[in-house]
Amino acid sequence: MSLMTPHKPLYCDACGMPPEYCEYGPDYETHCVPWLKSNHPDIFALHHSGKQTSSKVASSANDDSTSNTNAPTAPWTTRERLSAFYTKYMPEKLDGIDAILEKYAGKEDKLFVALVKKYGPEPEDPYITAKYGGASDEDDDDEEDLGMETLTIDKKKRRGAAAKSTAKVDTRIIVQKISRNRKKAVTHVVGMDTVPNMNLKDASKAFSKRFAGSSSVKDKEIILQGDHLEEVADMIVKKFGVKAECVFLDLDGEFVPFNEF
């Protein structure tokens, strides 16, 4: 017959309760946790591993919530665009913004074209960058270089009749205006990647320079700040040599060929 050894329960030296009940006492964080962690790390890990994970998850959720709260909710107004431009290039003229806007009322696009031509590219709107993305020039260059290298390798490997055949892609471009509210809009250009030998990054820069606004590329789509529906279509035909019947304007859901507009 074996003798049973009585089990001696563990009590916290700080509060006098079993470790699983320490958290209900008033000195849990300041006294109980340090004592248990120092003297009985195995029991501490058993009782607190799940709580630490939950705390990390909650902290991550709070960080995401804060990030979403701080995200811009609308594109820049004309005043904000001009303020950003002057802050970057001519901060001494910030006090005269009201007079400049009054002078160029109705001709804001011409104002920004002149400013960009004289001083440099316009600062990017954080709303457009956050919502639609905008890869840096360095990243774009890396992607494009990789594509060219891959293309060269493929050509070397191909032999015979297959090497002479290339996939033909029909050119079809859609220009859309998406309004954010009564006075703010962005212009979307979809399908520029179907134009032979087209570089989307270069096309985006050309649009940005022509219309003096932020422009970015995301998922083979070019997003341009402002309402430039007809002007963008005209530029695609004249500058990039695309046939007018291959360019379509999205007019309230109806796609109208530019040559019939």
C-alpha positions in Angstrom: 0.0 0.0 0.0 1.5 3.3 -1.1 1.3 6.4 1.0 -0.2 9.6 -0.5 1.8 12.7 -0.1 -0.4 15.8 0.7 -0.2 18.5 -2.0 0.9 21.9 -0.7 -0.9 24.7 -2.6 1.0 27.7 -3.8 0.0 31.1 -2.5 1.2 34.5 -3.7 3.6 36.2 -1.2 2.2 39.6 -2.4 -1.5 39.1 -1.9 -1.8 35.7 -0.2 -4.2 34.2 -2.9 -3.5 31.4 -5.3 -1.8 32.6 -8.5 -5.0 32.1 -10.6 -6.8 34.6 -8.4 -4.1 37.2 -8.1 -5.6 39.3 -11.0 -8.7 40.1 -8.9 -6.6 41.8 -6.2 -5.7 45.5 -6.1 -1.9 44.9 -6.4 -1.9 42.5 -9.3 0.2 44.5 -11.7 2.6 46.1 -9.2 3.3 43.2 -6.8 1.8 39.9 -7.9 3.1 39.7 -11.4 6.7 40.6 -10.6 6.8 38.1 -7.7 5.3 35.2 -9.7 7.5 35.9 -12.8 10.6 35.9 -10.6 9.9 33.0 -8.3 7.6 30.7 -10.5 8.2 31.5 -14.2 6.6 28.2 -15.3 3.3 29.0 -13.5 3.6 32.6 -14.7 3.9 31.4 -18.4 1.0 29.0 -17.9 -1.4 31.7 -16.6 -0.3 34.7 -18.7 0.8 33.5 -22.2 -2.8 33.8 -23.5 -3.3 37.3 -22.0 -0.1 38.6 -23.6 -1.2 37.4 -27.0 -4.6 39.0 -26.6 -2.9 42.2 -25.6 -0.8 42.2 -28.7 -3.8 41.6 -30.9 -5.7 44.4 -29.3 -2.7 46.7 -29.6 -2.4 45.9 -33.3 -6.2 46.5 -33.8 -5.9 49.9 -32.1 -2.9 50.8 -34.3 -4.9 49.9 -37.4 -7.8 51.9 -36.2 -5.6 55.0 -35.5 -4.1 54.7 -39.0 -7.5 54.6 -40.6 -8.6 57.5 -38.6 -5.6 59.6 -39.7 -6.0 58.7 -43.4 -7.1 61.6 -45.7 -10.8 61.4 -46.7 -10.8 63.6 -49.8 -8.5 65.0 -52.4 -6.9 68.4 -51.9 -8.9 71.5 -52.7 -7.4 74.1 -55.0 -6.3 76.1 -52.0 -4.6 73.1 -50.4 -2.9 72.2 -53.7 -1.5 75.8 -54.0 -0.5 75.8 -50.3 1.4 72.6 -50.7 3.2 73.9 -53.8 4.2 77.1 -52.2 5.3 75.3 -49.0 7.7 73.2 -51.1 9.0 75.9 -53.4 8.1 79.4 -52.2 7.0 79.4 -48.5 7.4 83.2 -48.4 4.4 83.5 -50.7 2.0 81.6 -48.5 0.4 84.8 -47.1 -0.6 85.8 -50.6 -2.6 82.7 -51.6 -6.0 84.3 -51.3 -5.1 87.1 -53.7 -3.6 84.6 -56.2 -6.7 82.4 -56.1 -8.9 85.5 -56.7 -6.7 86.6 -59.6 -6.8 83.2 -61.3 -10.4 82.2 -60.5 -11.6 79.9 -63.3 -8.0 79.6 -64.7 -6.5 77.4 -61.9 -5.3 74.8 -64.4 -3.3 77.4 -66.3 -1.8 78.6 -63.0 -0.6 75.2 -62.0 0.8 74.5 -65.5 2.9 77.7 -65.3 4.1 76.9 -61.7 5.1 73.4 -62.6 6.9 74.6 -65.7 8.8 77.3 -63.7 9.6 75.5 -60.4 9.1 71.8 -60.8 6.6 68.9 -60.3 3.6 69.5 -58.0 3.6 67.7 -54.6 1.6 64.5 -54.5 -1.9 64.6 -53.0 -1.7 62.2 -50.0 -5.4 61.1 -50.6 -4.6 59.9 -54.1 -1.4 58.2 -53.0 -3.1 56.5 -50.1 -6.2 55.4 -52.0 -4.8 54.5 -55.4 -1.1 54.0 -54.6 1.9 55.4 -56.4 5.1 53.4 -56.8 8.3 55.4 -56.6 10.3 55.9 -59.7 13.0 53.6 -58.3 10.6 50.8 -57.8 9.1 51.3 -61.3 12.6 51.3 -62.8 13.4 48.0 -61.1 10.2 46.4 -62.4 10.7 47.7 -65.9 14.3 46.6 -66.0 13.3 43.1 -64.8 10.7 42.9 -67.5 13.2 43.9 -70.2 15.8 41.4 -69.0 13.2 38.6 -68.9 12.1 39.5 -72.4 15.7 39.4 -73.7 16.2 35.9 -72.2 13.0 34.6 -73.7 14.0 35.8 -77.1 17.3 34.0 -76.9 15.7 30.7 -75.9 13.0 30.7 -78.6 13.8 29.0 -81.9 12.2 28.5 -85.3 8.8 29.8 -86.4 7.7 30.4 -82.8 10.4 33.0 -82.4 8.9 35.1 -85.2 5.3 35.1 -83.9 4.2 37.6 -81.3 0.9 38.0 -79.4 -1.3 40.7 -80.8 -3.2 42.8 -78.3 -6.1 45.0 -79.4 -5.7 48.6 -78.2 -8.7 49.7 -76.2 -8.5 52.7 -73.8 -11.2 53.9 -71.5 -11.1 57.3 -69.9 -13.4 57.8 -66.8 -14.1 60.7 -64.5 -14.9 59.7 -60.9 -16.3 62.5 -58.7 -15.6 62.7 -55.0 -18.0 65.6 -54.4 -19.3 68.5 -56.3 -15.9 70.2 -56.8 -13.4 67.3 -56.6 -12.8 64.6 -59.1 -10.1 62.3 -60.5 -9.6 61.0 -64.0 -8.9 57.3 -64.6 -7.2 56.0 -67.7 -7.6 52.2 -68.2 -5.9 50.3 -71.0 -2.8 52.3 -71.8 -0.9 49.0 -71.3 -2.5 47.8 -74.6 -0.7 50.4 -76.6 2.4 48.9 -78.2 5.7 49.8 -76.6 3.9 52.0 -74.0 5.6 52.7 -70.7 3.0 53.4 -68.1 5.3 55.4 -65.8 6.4 57.7 -68.7 2.7 58.2 -69.7 1.8 59.0 -66.1 4.6 61.6 -66.0 3.4 63.1 -69.3 -0.2 63.5 -67.9 1.1 65.0 -64.7 3.2 67.6 -66.6 0.5 68.4 -69.1 -2.3 68.9 -66.5 -0.1 70.1 -63.6 -1.5 67.6 -61.1 -0.6 64.4 -59.3 -0.6 61.2 -61.3 0.1 57.6 -60.3 0.0 54.1 -61.7 -1.8 51.3 -59.9 -2.6 47.9 -61.4 -1.9 49.1 -65.0 -4.4 52.0 -64.4 -3.3 55.7 -64.4 -5.1 57.9 -61.9 -4.8 61.7 -62.5 -6.0 64.4 -60.2 -8.8 66.6 -61.6 -11.5 66.4 -64.2 -9.7 66.1 -67.6 -11.9 63.6 -69.4 -11.9 65.1 -72.9 -8.4 66.6 -72.7 -6.9 63.3 -71.7 -8.6 61.5 -74.6 -7.3 64.2 -77.0 -3.8 63.9 -75.6 -3.8 60.1 -76.0 -4.8 60.4 -79.7 -2.3 63.3 -80.5 0.7 62.6 -78.3 0.6 58.8 -78.1 -0.7 58.1 -81.6 -3.7 56.0 -80.6 -6.6 55.9 -83.1 -9.6 57.9 -81.9 -11.9 54.9 -82.4 -9.8 53.0 -79.9 -10.3 55.6 -77.1 -13.6 55.5 -75.3 -15.2 58.0 -72.9 -17.2 56.7 -70.0 -20.3 59.0 -70.0 -22.5 57.9 -67.1 -21.8 54.2 -67.8 -22.1 54.5 -71.6 -18.8 54.1 -73.5 -18.6 56.5 -76.4 -15.7 56.3 -79.0 -13.8 59.6 -79.0 -14.1 59.9 -82.8 -17.9 60.0 -82.3 -17.9 62.4 -79.3 
